[in-house]
Amino acid sequence: MNRQQRRAMEKQYRLLGKKTPDVSQARADGRPQYYDITEGDRVQCVTCVANGVTAQYGRGEAFINDPANSPVLDRKTKKPDGGVFTVCKGHIPENAVIFDPMSDQCRNKAGDNTWTEKA
């Protein structure tokens, strides 16, 4: 579900007076999932920027978070807001799984373990 679809769903829930359901984890094992950015991209980390650091990161140094693992918390609920951001390697959890859609490979944060998951 993209951001526009999620906002439309949230609006419908608000109109009905219901609580918006939490975004489900991308992984059944509960580990946070991140995605590689494309070759040649230079991005900033949302956490670094919030701390006043304006460094730019390339492929292998920064990743896109899964909406369920958003690094930005909702002000009211203090839960991840479901947004999609870029996050540097230093700010992703140690147990993170990084998926490279170009090679269809997963790896751990350290990069010493790679595997392919079959759907």
Number of C-alpha atoms within 10 A of each C-alpha: 9 9 12 9 10 15 12 11 14 16 13 13 14 12 8 9 9 10 9 13 9 11 17 13 15 15 12 8 7 11 15 22 24 25 19 20 22 14 9 8 11 14 21 19 24 19 18 16 13 10 9 9 12 13 12 15 19 17 15 17 16 25 28 21 24 22 23 20 27 22 22 17 14 13 9 7 8 9 15 17 19 21 19 18 19 22 25 23 17 13 14 21 13 13 13 19 21 24 23 18 12 9 8 11 13 21 16 16 18 12 11 7 9 12 11 12 8 5 3
